[in-house]
Amino acid sequence: MDDYPLLNLFLTMLYLFLWVMWFFLLFKVVTDLFRDHSLNGWAKAGWLIFVIVLPYLGVLVYLVARGRSMRERDEKAVRDSEAAFRSYVRQAAGSQGGSGGSHVDDLTKLAELKDKGAVSPEEYERAKAKILA
């Protein structure tokens, strides 16, 4: 450890961090290229070649030229993902909105009818099986 001073260790860590950060930016640019539906195939190929041939300059020019639309595509992807998640949660929870109630509501009403004696246990089991089917 005497041959490698502490300052050199910090510089090595900084270089490693910058190198990893640059790879992150490179992958972000490439994924954004393929996610963008407004570019045609030739434009995507041109940007990809530019980023591969002149990597540092290509990534920086891409960020300057298309950074705003890159952010908008990211925001749209987040909104779409969140909407899909909310839709899945609604579907999994069984709340169908205005379409006549959910299975949970139907089972609750059926249990209340059974508790009041309006439905026999056999009818309750048949109705429950029909709701759950």
C-alpha positions as CSV (number, residue, x, y, z in Angstrom):
1,M,0.0,0.0,0.0
2,D,3.0,2.3,0.3
3,D,3.5,2.2,-3.4
4,Y,0.0,3.5,-4.1
5,P,-0.8,6.7,-2.3
6,L,-4.3,7.5,-1.0
7,L,-4.8,10.3,-3.6
8,N,-4.1,7.8,-6.4
9,L,-6.7,5.5,-4.9
10,F,-9.3,8.3,-5.0
11,L,-8.4,9.2,-8.6
12,T,-8.8,5.6,-9.6
13,M,-12.2,5.4,-7.9
14,L,-13.2,8.7,-9.7
15,Y,-12.1,7.3,-13.1
16,L,-14.0,4.1,-12.5
17,F,-17.1,6.0,-11.5
18,L,-16.8,8.2,-14.6
19,W,-16.3,5.1,-16.8
20,V,-19.4,3.4,-15.3
21,M,-21.4,6.6,-15.7
22,W,-20.4,6.9,-19.3
23,F,-21.5,3.3,-20.0
24,F,-24.8,4.1,-18.3
25,L,-25.3,7.1,-20.6
26,L,-24.3,5.0,-23.6
27,F,-26.9,2.3,-22.8
28,K,-29.5,5.0,-22.1
29,V,-28.9,6.6,-25.5
30,V,-29.1,3.3,-27.3
31,T,-32.3,2.2,-25.6
32,D,-33.8,5.6,-26.2
33,L,-32.9,5.2,-29.9
34,F,-34.8,2.0,-30.2
35,R,-37.7,3.2,-28.1
36,D,-38.3,6.3,-30.2
37,H,-41.1,5.7,-32.8
38,S,-40.7,9.1,-34.5
39,L,-37.3,8.2,-36.1
40,N,-37.2,6.0,-39.1
41,G,-34.7,3.1,-39.4
42,W,-32.1,5.0,-41.3
43,A,-32.0,7.8,-38.7
44,K,-31.7,5.2,-35.9
45,A,-28.9,3.5,-37.8
46,G,-27.1,6.8,-38.4
47,W,-27.3,7.8,-34.7
48,L,-26.1,4.3,-33.7
49,I,-23.2,4.4,-36.0
50,F,-22.3,7.9,-34.8
51,V,-22.5,6.8,-31.2
52,I,-20.4,3.7,-31.9
53,V,-17.7,5.3,-34.1
54,L,-17.3,8.5,-32.0
55,P,-18.6,7.3,-28.6
56,Y,-18.0,10.3,-26.4
57,L,-18.9,12.9,-29.0
58,G,-21.8,10.8,-30.2
59,V,-23.4,10.5,-26.8
60,L,-22.9,14.2,-26.0
61,V,-24.3,15.3,-29.3
62,Y,-27.3,13.0,-28.9
63,L,-28.0,14.4,-25.4
64,V,-27.8,17.9,-26.6
65,A,-29.8,17.3,-29.8
66,R,-32.5,15.0,-28.4
67,G,-32.3,15.3,-24.6
68,R,-35.7,17.0,-24.2
69,S,-37.6,14.4,-26.3
70,M,-35.6,11.8,-24.4
71,R,-37.1,13.1,-21.2
72,E,-40.6,13.2,-22.7
73,R,-40.4,9.6,-23.8
74,D,-39.2,8.6,-20.3
75,E,-42.1,10.5,-18.7
76,K,-44.6,8.9,-21.1
77,A,-43.2,5.4,-20.3
78,V,-43.6,6.1,-16.6
79,R,-47.1,7.3,-17.1
80,D,-48.0,4.2,-19.2
81,S,-46.4,1.9,-16.7
82,E,-48.3,3.5,-13.8
83,A,-51.6,3.4,-15.7
84,A,-51.0,-0.3,-16.5
85,F,-50.2,-1.0,-12.8
86,R,-53.3,0.8,-11.6
87,S,-55.4,-1.1,-14.1
88,Y,-53.9,-4.4,-13.0
89,V,-54.6,-3.6,-9.3
90,R,-58.2,-2.6,-10.1
91,Q,-58.6,-5.8,-12.0
92,A,-57.0,-8.0,-9.3
93,A,-59.0,-6.3,-6.5
94,G,-62.1,-7.0,-8.5
95,S,-63.5,-3.4,-8.6
96,Q,-65.0,-3.1,-12.0
97,G,-66.4,0.4,-11.6
98,G,-70.0,0.8,-12.9
99,S,-70.4,-2.7,-14.3
100,G,-72.6,-4.1,-11.6
101,G,-70.2,-4.5,-8.7
102,S,-67.4,-6.9,-8.0
103,H,-67.1,-10.5,-6.9
104,V,-66.3,-9.4,-3.4
105,D,-69.5,-7.3,-3.2
106,D,-71.5,-10.2,-4.6
107,L,-70.1,-12.6,-2.0
108,T,-70.7,-10.1,0.7
109,K,-74.4,-9.7,-0.3
110,L,-74.7,-13.5,-0.6
111,A,-73.3,-14.0,2.9
112,E,-75.7,-11.4,4.3
113,L,-78.6,-13.3,2.7
114,K,-77.4,-16.5,4.2
115,D,-77.0,-15.0,7.6
116,K,-80.6,-13.6,7.4
117,G,-81.9,-17.0,6.5
118,A,-83.1,-15.9,3.1
119,V,-80.9,-18.4,1.3
120,S,-80.3,-22.0,2.4
121,P,-76.7,-23.3,2.8
122,E,-77.0,-25.4,-0.4
123,E,-78.2,-22.4,-2.4
124,Y,-75.4,-20.4,-0.8
125,E,-72.8,-22.9,-1.9
126,R,-74.2,-23.1,-5.4
127,A,-74.4,-19.3,-5.8
128,K,-70.8,-18.9,-4.4
129,A,-69.4,-21.5,-6.8
130,K,-71.2,-19.6,-9.7
131,I,-69.8,-16.3,-8.6
132,L,-66.3,-17.6,-8.2
133,A,-66.4,-19.5,-11.5
